[in-house]
């Protein structure tokens, strides 16, 4: 039984580049989340989808961050253009969508922008 | 905007000791709390959940919830070095499905 799959695990980008991170949620899950994790800010929500519809786009992350859910089993997070302050671990997570069920996280993508 | 505050930010306990971690939400509509554990270099994994007032015990881990004060605490007895990790508290209110996470407590258990 596959969990949440994220690719790539590591990404190094030059400032100004466009990068695309990928996520496959747990099969059958309706909710998908993108988080960014840094030591200083902790876990910050970037985007939240329910049944492929964008429910929340993370406010402050709107301008250079764009998440899409092309189908129920695949999502992408595009960062364009990248800046050094975007260096962080990006975590994708999914859940079944009922109120009291567990959210499962992927292993994350560590992004370094130089 | 809902905020989840965790304390302390970091905690060091000796092996075999008791670790106590705290979490409070500022959202009066929070219904559910989770505790996640994240070992270094790994993704967060759910440790325990609590939805009703009172206490819940699973092995060495006990979670308390006081809904009136929106406060939950996690207690780890007989702490082991393998318990060293970042502990994240998450809250869910009755209006939505997205979790709000606290900043975490970094626990170090010294052998």
Interface residues (C-beta under 8 A of the other chain):
Chain A: X31 X33 X35 X42 X43 X45 X48 X50 X55 X56 X91 X95 X97 X99 X100 X102 X103 X104 X105 X106 X107 X108
Chain B: X31 X32 X34 X42 X43 X44 X45 X46 X49 X51 X88 X90 X92 X94 X96 X97 X98 X99 X100 X101 X102 X103 X104
